[in-house]
Amino acid sequence: MNEPKAPSQGTNVEKIPEDISVEMRRIAHDLSNALEIIVQTSYLLSTTELKEPASDWLRMLDGGVEKALKLNLSLRTYIKEHTTS
């Protein structure tokens, strides 16, 4: 027997108006570009031998980078799910 499927998240989702979604996509794209610079810088710093407390700061930076990347992905997913284009 097949159980009825719950509606997917894309159904019955209120859409963001087109003019707002265009601006949100632009900002999310620019944010991704800025985060890429931070990610690359963090990686390059991790290839060097840092003394304390700089190595602690690098660990803090890495944690912040991970959180920022997850938040950015959530933002981009939300925009994608709530826009028509």
KETORDO-416792 format. One record per atom (N, C-alpha, C, CB): residue number from 1; residue in one letter; atom name; x, y, z. Coordinates in nm, 4 decimals. Glycine has a CB too. Layout:
residues N
pos=NUM | code=a | site=CA | px=X | py=Y | pz=Z $
...
***
This chain:
residues 85
pos=1 | code=m | site=N | px=0.0821 | py=-0.1188 | pz=0.0000 $
pos=1 | code=m | site=CA | px=0.0000 | py=0.0000 | pz=0.0000 $
pos=1 | code=m | site=C | px=0.0863 | py=0.1248 | pz=0.0000 $
pos=1 | code=m | site=CB | px=-0.0933 | py=0.0000 | pz=0.1195 $
pos=2 | code=n | site=N | px=0.0472 | py=0.2219 | pz=-0.0751 $
pos=2 | code=n | site=CA | px=0.1202 | py=0.3480 | pz=-0.0791 $
pos=2 | code=n | site=C | px=0.0534 | py=0.4493 | pz=0.0114 $
pos=2 | code=n | site=CB | px=0.1288 | py=0.4018 | pz=-0.2225 $
pos=3 | code=e | site=N | px=0.1338 | py=0.5075 | pz=0.1002 $
pos=3 | code=e | site=CA | px=0.0806 | py=0.6132 | pz=0.1861 $
pos=3 | code=e | site=C | px=0.0848 | py=0.7441 | pz=0.1108 $
pos=3 | code=e | site=CB | px=0.1601 | py=0.6238 | pz=0.3188 $
pos=4 | code=p | site=N | px=-0.0109 | py=0.8331 | pz=0.1380 $
pos=4 | code=p | site=CA | px=-0.0066 | py=0.9632 | pz=0.0698 $
pos=4 | code=p | site=C | px=0.1178 | py=1.0405 | pz=0.1108 $
pos=4 | code=p | site=CB | px=-0.1332 | py=1.0458 | pz=0.1013 $
pos=5 | code=k | site=N | px=0.1771 | py=1.1048 | pz=0.0139 $
pos=5 | code=k | site=CA | px=0.2982 | py=1.1824 | pz=0.0408 $
pos=5 | code=k | site=C | px=0.2618 | py=1.3207 | pz=0.0912 $
pos=5 | code=k | site=CB | px=0.3856 | py=1.1930 | pz=-0.0852 $
pos=6 | code=a | site=N | px=0.3422 | py=1.3691 | pz=0.1836 $
pos=6 | code=a | site=CA | px=0.3237 | py=1.5058 | pz=0.2319 $
pos=6 | code=a | site=C | px=0.3638 | py=1.6013 | pz=0.1215 $
pos=6 | code=a | site=CB | px=0.4062 | py=1.5324 | pz=0.3613 $
pos=7 | code=p | site=N | px=0.2977 | py=1.7163 | pz=0.1116 $
pos=7 | code=p | site=CA | px=0.3359 | py=1.8106 | pz=0.0076 $
pos=7 | code=p | site=C | px=0.4820 | py=1.8508 | pz=0.0230 $
pos=7 | code=p | site=CB | px=0.2458 | py=1.9345 | pz=0.0115 $
pos=8 | code=s | site=N | px=0.5518 | py=1.8630 | pz=-0.0892 $
pos=8 | code=s | site=CA | px=0.6915 | py=1.9044 | pz=-0.0820 $
pos=8 | code=s | site=C | px=0.6986 | py=2.0483 | pz=-0.0358 $
pos=8 | code=s | site=CB | px=0.7619 | py=1.8875 | pz=-0.2184 $
pos=9 | code=q | site=N | px=0.8150 | py=2.0880 | pz=0.0099 $
pos=9 | code=q | site=CA | px=0.8325 | py=2.2224 | pz=0.0626 $
pos=9 | code=q | site=C | px=0.8061 | py=2.3276 | pz=-0.0440 $
pos=9 | code=q | site=CB | px=0.9725 | py=2.2391 | pz=0.1189 $
pos=10 | code=g | site=N | px=0.8277 | py=2.2922 | pz=-0.1707 $
pos=10 | code=g | site=CA | px=0.8078 | py=2.3870 | pz=-0.2797 $
pos=10 | code=g | site=C | px=0.6620 | py=2.4179 | pz=-0.3078 $
pos=10 | code=g | site=CB | px=0.8713 | py=2.3348 | pz=-0.4034 $
pos=11 | code=t | site=N | px=0.5689 | py=2.3298 | pz=-0.2667 $
pos=11 | code=t | site=CA | px=0.4276 | py=2.3541 | pz=-0.2897 $
pos=11 | code=t | site=C | px=0.3725 | py=2.4472 | pz=-0.1838 $
pos=11 | code=t | site=CB | px=0.3496 | py=2.2230 | pz=-0.2912 $
pos=12 | code=n | site=N | px=0.2786 | py=2.5293 | pz=-0.2238 $
pos=12 | code=n | site=CA | px=0.2121 | py=2.6207 | pz=-0.1309 $
pos=12 | code=n | site=C | px=0.3095 | py=2.7123 | pz=-0.0563 $
pos=12 | code=n | site=CB | px=0.1313 | py=2.5415 | pz=-0.0310 $
pos=13 | code=v | site=N | px=0.4208 | py=2.7430 | pz=-0.1163 $
pos=13 | code=v | site=CA | px=0.5184 | py=2.8326 | pz=-0.0546 $
pos=13 | code=v | site=C | px=0.4940 | py=2.9717 | pz=-0.1112 $
pos=13 | code=v | site=CB | px=0.6667 | py=2.7849 | pz=-0.0809 $
pos=14 | code=e | site=N | px=0.4821 | py=3.0676 | pz=-0.0212 $
pos=14 | code=e | site=CA | px=0.4627 | py=3.2048 | pz=-0.0660 $
pos=14 | code=e | site=C | px=0.5884 | py=3.2522 | pz=-0.1378 $
pos=14 | code=e | site=CB | px=0.4288 | py=3.2980 | pz=0.0533 $
pos=15 | code=k | site=N | px=0.5691 | py=3.3062 | pz=-0.2566 $
pos=15 | code=k | site=CA | px=0.6821 | py=3.3482 | pz=-0.3391 $
pos=15 | code=k | site=C | px=0.7223 | py=3.4919 | pz=-0.3075 $
pos=15 | code=k | site=CB | px=0.6477 | py=3.3345 | pz=-0.4878 $
pos=16 | code=i | site=N | px=0.8512 | py=3.5173 | pz=-0.3179 $
pos=16 | code=i | site=CA | px=0.9061 | py=3.6511 | pz=-0.2998 $
pos=16 | code=i | site=C | px=0.8779 | py=3.7295 | pz=-0.4281 $
pos=16 | code=i | site=CB | px=1.0608 | py=3.6467 | pz=-0.2670 $
pos=17 | code=p | site=N | px=0.8314 | py=3.8542 | pz=-0.4174 $
pos=17 | code=p | site=CA | px=0.8090 | py=3.9341 | pz=-0.5389 $
pos=17 | code=p | site=C | px=0.9356 | py=3.9419 | pz=-0.6242 $
pos=17 | code=p | site=CB | px=0.7620 | py=4.0762 | pz=-0.5018 $
pos=18 | code=e | site=N | px=0.9160 | py=3.9437 | pz=-0.7563 $
pos=18 | code=e | site=CA | px=1.0274 | py=3.9371 | pz=-0.8514 $
pos=18 | code=e | site=C | px=1.1330 | py=4.0440 | pz=-0.8277 $
pos=18 | code=e | site=CB | px=0.9753 | py=3.9495 | pz=-0.9916 $
pos=19 | code=d | site=N | px=1.0913 | py=4.1699 | pz=-0.8078 $
pos=19 | code=d | site=CA | px=1.1903 | py=4.2773 | pz=-0.7912 $
pos=19 | code=d | site=C | px=1.2744 | py=4.2571 | pz=-0.6657 $
pos=19 | code=d | site=CB | px=1.1206 | py=4.4134 | pz=-0.7854 $
pos=20 | code=i | site=N | px=1.2134 | py=4.2067 | pz=-0.5611 $
pos=20 | code=i | site=CA | px=1.2867 | py=4.1809 | pz=-0.4364 $
pos=20 | code=i | site=C | px=1.3774 | py=4.0590 | pz=-0.4529 $
pos=20 | code=i | site=CB | px=1.1882 | py=4.1593 | pz=-0.3181 $
pos=21 | code=s | site=N | px=1.3280 | py=3.9556 | pz=-0.5201 $
pos=21 | code=s | site=CA | px=1.4086 | py=3.8342 | pz=-0.5367 $
pos=21 | code=s | site=C | px=1.5327 | py=3.8601 | pz=-0.6216 $
pos=21 | code=s | site=CB | px=1.3246 | py=3.7232 | pz=-0.6002 $
pos=22 | code=v | site=N | px=1.5219 | py=3.9475 | pz=-0.7209 $
pos=22 | code=v | site=CA | px=1.6383 | py=3.9811 | pz=-0.8033 $
pos=22 | code=v | site=C | px=1.7460 | py=4.0452 | pz=-0.7160 $
pos=22 | code=v | site=CB | px=1.5984 | py=4.0765 | pz=-0.9197 $
pos=23 | code=e | site=N | px=1.7061 | py=4.1390 | pz=-0.6305 $
pos=23 | code=e | site=CA | px=1.8027 | py=4.2063 | pz=-0.5427 $
pos=23 | code=e | site=C | px=1.8602 | py=4.1084 | pz=-0.4400 $
pos=23 | code=e | site=CB | px=1.7361 | py=4.3258 | pz=-0.4707 $
pos=24 | code=m | site=N | px=1.7763 | py=4.0208 | pz=-0.3861 $
pos=24 | code=m | site=CA | px=1.8235 | py=3.9221 | pz=-0.2888 $
pos=24 | code=m | site=C | px=1.9249 | py=3.8271 | pz=-0.3523 $
pos=24 | code=m | site=CB | px=1.7051 | py=3.8424 | pz=-0.2313 $
pos=25 | code=r | site=N | px=1.8999 | py=3.7858 | pz=-0.4754 $
pos=25 | code=r | site=CA | px=1.9936 | py=3.6979 | pz=-0.5456 $
pos=25 | code=r | site=C | px=2.1267 | py=3.7690 | pz=-0.5699 $
pos=25 | code=r | site=CB | px=1.9332 | py=3.6508 | pz=-0.6794 $
pos=26 | code=r | site=N | px=2.1204 | py=3.8973 | pz=-0.6056 $
pos=26 | code=r | site=CA | px=2.2427 | py=3.9742 | pz=-0.6290 $
pos=26 | code=r | site=C | px=2.3244 | py=3.9837 | pz=-0.5008 $
pos=26 | code=r | site=CB | px=2.2093 | py=4.1151 | pz=-0.6817 $
pos=27 | code=i | site=N | px=2.2573 | py=4.0156 | pz=-0.3915 $
pos=27 | code=i | site=CA | px=2.3263 | py=4.0282 | pz=-0.2629 $
pos=27 | code=i | site=C | px=2.3835 | py=3.8928 | pz=-0.2193 $
pos=27 | code=i | site=CB | px=2.2300 | py=4.0832 | pz=-0.1549 $
pos=28 | code=a | site=N | px=2.3065 | py=3.7851 | pz=-0.2359 $
pos=28 | code=a | site=CA | px=2.3546 | py=3.6519 | pz=-0.1984 $
pos=28 | code=a | site=C | px=2.4763 | py=3.6131 | pz=-0.2821 $
pos=28 | code=a | site=CB | px=2.2427 | py=3.5472 | pz=-0.2153 $
pos=29 | code=h | site=N | px=2.4753 | py=3.6496 | pz=-0.4093 $
pos=29 | code=h | site=CA | px=2.5902 | py=3.6214 | pz=-0.4968 $
pos=29 | code=h | site=C | px=2.7134 | py=3.6986 | pz=-0.4494 $
pos=29 | code=h | site=CB | px=2.5572 | py=3.6581 | pz=-0.6441 $
pos=30 | code=d | site=N | px=2.6952 | py=3.8270 | pz=-0.4192 $
pos=30 | code=d | site=CA | px=2.8064 | py=3.9090 | pz=-0.3700 $
pos=30 | code=d | site=C | px=2.8585 | py=3.8568 | pz=-0.2363 $
pos=30 | code=d | site=CB | px=2.7626 | py=4.0556 | pz=-0.3555 $
pos=31 | code=l | site=N | px=2.7674 | py=3.8113 | pz=-0.1506 $
pos=31 | code=l | site=CA | px=2.8073 | py=3.7527 | pz=-0.0225 $
pos=31 | code=l | site=C | px=2.8908 | py=3.6266 | pz=-0.0454 $
pos=31 | code=l | site=CB | px=2.6829 | py=3.7198 | pz=0.0633 $
pos=32 | code=s | site=N | px=2.8500 | py=3.5439 | pz=-0.1395 $
pos=32 | code=s | site=CA | px=2.9270 | py=3.4234 | pz=-0.1707 $
pos=32 | code=s | site=C | px=3.0672 | py=3.4586 | pz=-0.2173 $
pos=32 | code=s | site=CB | px=2.8558 | py=3.3404 | pz=-0.2775 $
pos=33 | code=n | site=N | px=3.0780 | py=3.5614 | pz=-0.2994 $
pos=33 | code=n | site=CA | px=3.2102 | py=3.6041 | pz=-0.3464 $
pos=33 | code=n | site=C | px=3.2967 | py=3.6529 | pz=-0.2302 $
pos=33 | code=n | site=CB | px=3.1963 | py=3.7152 | pz=-0.4518 $
pos=34 | code=a | site=N | px=3.2388 | py=3.7308 | pz=-0.1400 $
pos=34 | code=a | site=CA | px=3.3138 | py=3.7801 | pz=-0.0247 $
pos=34 | code=a | site=C | px=3.3554 | py=3.6642 | pz=0.0663 $
pos=34 | code=a | site=CB | px=3.2298 | py=3.8824 | pz=0.0542 $
pos=35 | code=l | site=N | px=3.2653 | py=3.5686 | pz=0.0867 $
pos=35 | code=l | site=CA | px=3.2981 | py=3.4530 | pz=0.1698 $
pos=35 | code=l | site=C | px=3.4095 | py=3.3698 | pz=0.1074 $
pos=35 | code=l | site=CB | px=3.1741 | py=3.3665 | pz=0.1916 $
pos=36 | code=e | site=N | px=3.4130 | py=3.3629 | pz=-0.0246 $
pos=36 | code=e | site=CA | px=3.5187 | py=3.2871 | pz=-0.0916 $
pos=36 | code=e | site=C | px=3.6566 | py=3.3458 | pz=-0.0589 $
pos=36 | code=e | site=CB | px=3.4958 | py=3.2862 | pz=-0.2443 $
pos=37 | code=i | site=N | px=3.6660 | py=3.4768 | pz=-0.0522 $
pos=37 | code=i | site=CA | px=3.7923 | py=3.5413 | pz=-0.0152 $
pos=37 | code=i | site=C | px=3.8317 | py=3.5024 | pz=0.1271 $
pos=37 | code=i | site=CB | px=3.7810 | py=3.6952 | pz=-0.0277 $
pos=38 | code=i | site=N | px=3.7358 | py=3.5020 | pz=0.2170 $
pos=38 | code=i | site=CA | px=3.7622 | py=3.4665 | pz=0.3565 $
pos=38 | code=i | site=C | px=3.8018 | py=3.3195 | pz=0.3676 $
pos=38 | code=i | site=CB | px=3.6386 | py=3.4953 | pz=0.4442 $
pos=39 | code=v | site=N | px=3.7317 | py=3.2330 | pz=0.2950 $
pos=39 | code=v | site=CA | px=3.7640 | py=3.0900 | pz=0.2965 $
pos=39 | code=v | site=C | px=3.9064 | py=3.0671 | pz=0.2462 $
pos=39 | code=v | site=CB | px=3.6632 | py=3.0105 | pz=0.2102 $
pos=40 | code=q | site=N | px=3.9422 | py=3.1296 | pz=0.1357 $
pos=40 | code=q | site=CA | px=4.0759 | py=3.1111 | pz=0.0794 $
pos=40 | code=q | site=C | px=4.1841 | py=3.1664 | pz=0.1733 $
pos=40 | code=q | site=CB | px=4.0854 | py=3.1792 | pz=-0.0581 $
pos=41 | code=t | site=N | px=4.1568 | py=3.2802 | pz=0.2336 $
pos=41 | code=t | site=CA | px=4.2521 | py=3.3377 | pz=0.3285 $
pos=41 | code=t | site=C | px=4.2708 | py=3.2466 | pz=0.4494 $
pos=41 | code=t | site=CB | px=4.2053 | py=3.4764 | pz=0.3739 $
pos=42 | code=s | site=N | px=4.1608 | py=3.1936 | pz=0.4997 $
pos=42 | code=s | site=CA | px=4.1673 | py=3.1016 | pz=0.6126 $
pos=42 | code=s | site=C | px=4.2490 | py=2.9779 | pz=0.5754 $
pos=42 | code=s | site=CB | px=4.0256 | py=3.0610 | pz=0.6577 $
pos=43 | code=y | site=N | px=4.2258 | py=2.9261 | pz=0.4561 $
pos=43 | code=y | site=CA | px=4.3026 | py=2.8091 | pz=0.4111 $
pos=43 | code=y | site=C | px=4.4519 | py=2.8420 | pz=0.4027 $
pos=43 | code=y | site=CB | px=4.2511 | py=2.7603 | pz=0.2737 $
pos=44 | code=l | site=N | px=4.4835 | py=2.9543 | pz=0.3405 $
pos=44 | code=l | site=CA | px=4.6246 | py=2.9912 | pz=0.3260 $
pos=44 | code=l | site=C | px=4.6915 | py=3.0107 | pz=0.4618 $
pos=44 | code=l | site=CB | px=4.6378 | py=3.1189 | pz=0.2425 $
pos=45 | code=l | site=N | px=4.6207 | py=3.0719 | pz=0.5550 $
pos=45 | code=l | site=CA | px=4.6764 | py=3.0875 | pz=0.6897 $
pos=45 | code=l | site=C | px=4.7004 | py=2.9521 | pz=0.7561 $
pos=45 | code=l | site=CB | px=4.5829 | py=3.1723 | pz=0.7764 $
pos=46 | code=s | site=N | px=4.6139 | py=2.8567 | pz=0.7281 $
pos=46 | code=s | site=CA | px=4.6285 | py=2.7250 | pz=0.7914 $
pos=46 | code=s | site=C | px=4.7504 | py=2.6499 | pz=0.7392 $
pos=46 | code=s | site=CB | px=4.5031 | py=2.6413 | pz=0.7683 $
pos=47 | code=t | site=N | px=4.8065 | py=2.6931 | pz=0.6273 $
pos=47 | code=t | site=CA | px=4.9254 | py=2.6263 | pz=0.5728 $
pos=47 | code=t | site=C | px=5.0545 | py=2.6804 | pz=0.6334 $
pos=47 | code=t | site=CB | px=4.9296 | py=2.6420 | pz=0.4214 $
pos=48 | code=t | site=N | px=5.0422 | py=2.7832 | pz=0.7168 $
pos=48 | code=t | site=CA | px=5.1609 | py=2.8404 | pz=0.7814 $
pos=48 | code=t | site=C | px=5.1695 | py=2.7921 | pz=0.9257 $
pos=48 | code=t | site=CB | px=5.1573 | py=2.9955 | pz=0.7764 $
pos=49 | code=e | site=N | px=5.2857 | py=2.8051 | pz=0.9827 $
pos=49 | code=e | site=CA | px=5.3035 | py=2.7691 | pz=1.1232 $
pos=49 | code=e | site=C | px=5.2814 | py=2.8946 | pz=1.2066 $
pos=49 | code=e | site=CB | px=5.4457 | py=2.7074 | pz=1.1495 $
pos=50 | code=l | site=N | px=5.1698 | py=2.8962 | pz=1.2766 $
pos=50 | code=l | site=CA | px=5.1365 | py=3.0119 | pz=1.3595 $
pos=50 | code=l | site=C | px=5.1657 | py=2.9803 | pz=1.5051 $
pos=50 | code=l | site=CB | px=4.9883 | py=3.0524 | pz=1.3414 $
pos=51 | code=k | site=N | px=5.2160 | py=3.0790 | pz=1.5768 $
pos=51 | code=k | site=CA | px=5.2402 | py=3.0644 | pz=1.7205 $
pos=51 | code=k | site=C | px=5.1151 | py=3.1098 | pz=1.7955 $
pos=51 | code=k | site=CB | px=5.3659 | py=3.1470 | pz=1.7658 $
pos=52 | code=e | site=N | px=5.1088 | py=3.0707 | pz=1.9222 $
pos=52 | code=e | site=CA | px=4.9991 | py=3.1170 | pz=2.0083 $
pos=52 | code=e | site=C | px=5.0139 | py=3.2668 | pz=2.0276 $
pos=52 | code=e | site=CB | px=4.9987 | py=3.0427 | pz=2.1464 $
pos=53 | code=p | site=N | px=4.9129 | py=3.3451 | pz=2.0341 $
pos=53 | code=p | site=CA | px=4.7719 | py=3.3094 | pz=2.0269 $
pos=53 | code=p | site=C | px=4.7176 | py=3.3086 | pz=1.8837 $
pos=53 | code=p | site=CB | px=4.6915 | py=3.4049 | pz=2.1107 $
pos=54 | code=a | site=N | px=4.8028 | py=3.3317 | pz=1.7831 $
pos=54 | code=a | site=CA | px=4.7557 | py=3.3376 | pz=1.6445 $
pos=54 | code=a | site=C | px=4.6898 | py=3.2071 | pz=1.6007 $
pos=54 | code=a | site=CB | px=4.8713 | py=3.3702 | pz=1.5514 $
pos=55 | code=s | site=N | px=4.7401 | py=3.0943 | pz=1.6468 $
pos=55 | code=s | site=CA | px=4.6791 | py=2.9666 | pz=1.6085 $
pos=55 | code=s | site=C | px=4.5382 | py=2.9541 | pz=1.6678 $
pos=55 | code=s | site=CB | px=4.7674 | py=2.8482 | pz=1.6551 $
pos=56 | code=d | site=N | px=4.5176 | py=3.0099 | pz=1.7867 $
pos=56 | code=d | site=CA | px=4.3825 | py=3.0123 | pz=1.8453 $
pos=56 | code=d | site=C | px=4.2898 | py=3.0992 | pz=1.7613 $
pos=56 | code=d | site=CB | px=4.3868 | py=3.0645 | pz=1.9911 $
pos=57 | code=w | site=N | px=4.3409 | py=3.2112 | pz=1.7155 $
pos=57 | code=w | site=CA | px=4.2602 | py=3.3005 | pz=1.6322 $
pos=57 | code=w | site=C | px=4.2225 | py=3.2327 | pz=1.5015 $
pos=57 | code=w | site=CB | px=4.3356 | py=3.4310 | pz=1.6041 $
pos=58 | code=l | site=N | px=4.3151 | py=3.1548 | pz=1.4467 $
pos=58 | code=l | site=CA | px=4.2858 | py=3.0832 | pz=1.3224 $
pos=58 | code=l | site=C | px=4.1750 | py=2.9808 | pz=1.3453 $
pos=58 | code=l | site=CB | px=4.4128 | py=3.0137 | pz=1.2681 $
pos=59 | code=r | site=N | px=4.1759 | py=2.9113 | pz=1.4580 $
pos=59 | code=r | site=CA | px=4.0682 | py=2.8167 | pz=1.4898 $
pos=59 | code=r | site=C | px=3.9354 | py=2.8908 | pz=1.5024 $
pos=59 | code=r | site=CB | px=4.0995 | py=2.7395 | pz=1.6207 $
pos=60 | code=m | site=N | px=3.9372 | py=3.0079 | pz=1.5649 $
pos=60 | code=m | site=CA | px=3.8147 | py=3.0884 | pz=1.5750 $
pos=60 | code=m | site=C | px=3.7675 | py=3.1299 | pz=1.4363 $
pos=60 | code=m | site=CB | px=3.8381 | py=3.2135 | pz=1.6632 $
pos=61 | code=l | site=N | px=3.8600 | py=3.1721 | pz=1.3519 $
pos=61 | code=l | site=CA | px=3.8270 | py=3.2104 | pz=1.2154 $
pos=61 | code=l | site=C | px=3.7660 | py=3.0928 | pz=1.1400 $
pos=61 | code=l | site=CB | px=3.9515 | py=3.2618 | pz=1.1423 $
pos=62 | code=d | site=N | px=3.8248 | py=2.9757 | pz=1.1521 $
pos=62 | code=d | site=CA | px=3.7729 | py=2.8568 | pz=1.0843 $
pos=62 | code=d | site=C | px=3.6299 | py=2.8252 | pz=1.1283 $
pos=62 | code=d | site=CB | px=3.8637 | py=2.7365 | pz=1.1114 $
pos=63 | code=g | site=N | px=3.6037 | py=2.8390 | pz=1.2583 $
pos=63 | code=g | site=CA | px=3.4680 | py=2.8157 | pz=1.3086 $
pos=63 | code=g | site=C | px=3.3697 | py=2.9161 | pz=1.2516 $
pos=63 | code=g | site=CB | px=3.4658 | py=2.8220 | pz=1.4607 $
pos=64 | code=g | site=N | px=3.4117 | py=3.0409 | pz=1.2452 $
pos=64 | code=g | site=CA | px=3.3264 | py=3.1447 | pz=1.1874 $
pos=64 | code=g | site=C | px=3.3025 | py=3.1230 | pz=1.0395 $
pos=64 | code=g | site=CB | px=3.3875 | py=3.2810 | pz=1.2094 $
pos=65 | code=v | site=N | px=3.4053 | py=3.0782 | pz=0.9694 $
pos=65 | code=v | site=CA | px=3.3925 | py=3.0493 | pz=0.8259 $
pos=65 | code=v | site=C | px=3.2892 | py=2.9388 | pz=0.8049 $
pos=65 | code=v | site=CB | px=3.5299 | py=3.0078 | pz=0.7649 $
pos=66 | code=e | site=N | px=3.2981 | py=2.8318 | pz=0.8828 $
pos=66 | code=e | site=CA | px=3.2021 | py=2.7216 | pz=0.8698 $
pos=66 | code=e | site=C | px=3.0593 | py=2.7694 | pz=0.8929 $
pos=66 | code=e | site=CB | px=3.2360 | py=2.6092 | pz=0.9684 $
pos=67 | code=k | site=N | px=3.0383 | py=2.8486 | pz=0.9978 $
pos=67 | code=k | site=CA | px=2.9037 | py=2.9006 | pz=1.0268 $
pos=67 | code=k | site=C | px=2.8551 | py=2.9905 | pz=0.9140 $
pos=67 | code=k | site=CB | px=2.9030 | py=2.9783 | pz=1.1601 $
pos=68 | code=a | site=N | px=2.9417 | py=3.0776 | pz=0.8648 $
pos=68 | code=a | site=CA | px=2.9035 | py=3.1696 | pz=0.7579 $
pos=68 | code=a | site=C | px=2.8671 | py=3.0939 | pz=0.6310 $
pos=68 | code=a | site=CB | px=3.0167 | py=3.2685 | pz=0.7293 $
pos=69 | code=l | site=N | px=2.9420 | py=2.9891 | pz=0.5988 $
pos=69 | code=l | site=CA | px=2.9117 | py=2.9101 | pz=0.4791 $
pos=69 | code=l | site=C | px=2.7768 | py=2.8391 | pz=0.4927 $
pos=69 | code=l | site=CB | px=3.0232 | py=2.8071 | pz=0.4533 $
pos=70 | code=k | site=N | px=2.7485 | py=2.7856 | pz=0.6104 $
pos=70 | code=k | site=CA | px=2.6190 | py=2.7192 | pz=0.6329 $
pos=70 | code=k | site=C | px=2.5042 | py=2.8190 | pz=0.6231 $
pos=70 | code=k | site=CB | px=2.6168 | py=2.6499 | pz=0.7708 $
pos=71 | code=l | site=N | px=2.5221 | py=2.9359 | pz=0.6823 $
pos=71 | code=l | site=CA | px=2.4186 | py=3.0393 | pz=0.6748 $
pos=71 | code=l | site=C | px=2.3977 | py=3.0866 | pz=0.5313 $
pos=71 | code=l | site=CB | px=2.4555 | py=3.1580 | pz=0.7641 $
pos=72 | code=n | site=N | px=2.5059 | py=3.1026 | pz=0.4584 $
pos=72 | code=n | site=CA | px=2.4956 | py=3.1447 | pz=0.3190 $
pos=72 | code=n | site=C | px=2.4212 | py=3.0403 | pz=0.2365 $
pos=72 | code=n | site=CB | px=2.6350 | py=3.1695 | pz=0.2599 $
pos=73 | code=l | site=N | px=2.4505 | py=2.9130 | pz=0.2595 $
pos=73 | code=l | site=CA | px=2.3796 | py=2.8063 | pz=0.1893 $
pos=73 | code=l | site=C | px=2.2308 | py=2.8077 | pz=0.2242 $
pos=73 | code=l | site=CB | px=2.4408 | py=2.6697 | pz=0.2236 $
pos=74 | code=s | site=N | px=2.1992 | py=2.8290 | pz=0.3519 $
pos=74 | code=s | site=CA | px=2.0591 | py=2.8370 | pz=0.3932 $
pos=74 | code=s | site=C | px=1.9885 | py=2.9533 | pz=0.3248 $
pos=74 | code=s | site=CB | px=2.0489 | py=2.8515 | pz=0.5453 $
pos=75 | code=l | site=N | px=2.0555 | py=3.0672 | pz=0.3179 $
pos=75 | code=l | site=CA | px=1.9979 | py=3.1845 | pz=0.2523 $
pos=75 | code=l | site=C | px=1.9726 | py=3.1570 | pz=0.1048 $
pos=75 | code=l | site=CB | px=2.0902 | py=3.3058 | pz=0.2683 $
pos=76 | code=r | site=N | px=2.0705 | py=3.1001 | pz=0.0362 $
pos=76 | code=r | site=CA | px=2.0556 | py=3.0733 | pz=-0.1067 $
pos=76 | code=r | site=C | px=1.9462 | py=2.9700 | pz=-0.1319 $
pos=76 | code=r | site=CB | px=2.1883 | py=3.0250 | pz=-0.1660 $
pos=77 | code=t | site=N | px=1.9361 | py=2.8696 | pz=-0.0455 $
pos=77 | code=t | site=CA | px=1.8307 | py=2.7686 | pz=-0.0575 $
pos=77 | code=t | site=C | px=1.6938 | py=2.8319 | pz=-0.0373 $
pos=77 | code=t | site=CB | px=1.8522 | py=2.6551 | pz=0.0443 $
pos=78 | code=y | site=N | px=1.6820 | py=2.9167 | pz=0.0634 $
pos=78 | code=y | site=CA | px=1.5552 | py=2.9842 | pz=0.0903 $
pos=78 | code=y | site=C | px=1.5124 | py=3.0686 | pz=-0.0298 $
pos=78 | code=y | site=CB | px=1.5667 | py=3.0722 | pz=0.2160 $
pos=79 | code=i | site=N | px=1.6064 | py=3.1448 | pz=-0.0830 $
pos=79 | code=i | site=CA | px=1.5748 | py=3.2296 | pz=-0.1979 $
pos=79 | code=i | site=C | px=1.5297 | py=3.1422 | pz=-0.3154 $
pos=79 | code=i | site=CB | px=1.6979 | py=3.3165 | pz=-0.2381 $
pos=80 | code=k | site=N | px=1.6011 | py=3.0345 | pz=-0.3399 $
pos=80 | code=k | site=CA | px=1.5673 | py=2.9459 | pz=-0.4517 $
pos=80 | code=k | site=C | px=1.4279 | py=2.8864 | pz=-0.4349 $
pos=80 | code=k | site=CB | px=1.6710 | py=2.8336 | pz=-0.4640 $
pos=81 | code=e | site=N | px=1.3944 | py=2.8462 | pz=-0.3129 $
pos=81 | code=e | site=CA | px=1.2652 | py=2.7840 | pz=-0.2866 $
pos=81 | code=e | site=C | px=1.1491 | py=2.8819 | pz=-0.2888 $
pos=81 | code=e | site=CB | px=1.2688 | py=2.7153 | pz=-0.1547 $
pos=82 | code=h | site=N | px=1.1784 | py=3.0108 | pz=-0.2726 $
pos=82 | code=h | site=CA | px=1.0726 | py=3.1102 | pz=-0.2637 $
pos=82 | code=h | site=C | px=1.0687 | py=3.2069 | pz=-0.3824 $
pos=82 | code=h | site=CB | px=1.0884 | py=3.1878 | pz=-0.1369 $
pos=83 | code=t | site=N | px=1.1359 | py=3.1687 | pz=-0.4906 $
pos=83 | code=t | site=CA | px=1.1298 | py=3.2514 | pz=-0.6119 $
pos=83 | code=t | site=C | px=1.0872 | py=3.1631 | pz=-0.7291 $
pos=83 | code=t | site=CB | px=1.2683 | py=3.3202 | pz=-0.6412 $
pos=84 | code=t | site=N | px=1.0358 | py=3.2279 | pz=-0.8294 $
pos=84 | code=t | site=CA | px=0.9888 | py=3.1523 | pz=-0.9455 $
pos=84 | code=t | site=C | px=1.0979 | py=3.1295 | pz=-1.0478 $
pos=84 | code=t | site=CB | px=0.8736 | py=3.2235 | pz=-1.0105 $
pos=85 | code=s | site=N | px=1.2007 | py=3.2150 | pz=-1.0481 $
pos=85 | code=s | site=CA | px=1.3053 | py=3.1984 | pz=-1.1502 $
pos=85 | code=s | site=C | px=1.4305 | py=3.1365 | pz=-1.0949 $
pos=85 | code=s | site=CB | px=1.3392 | py=3.3308 | pz=-1.2126 $
***
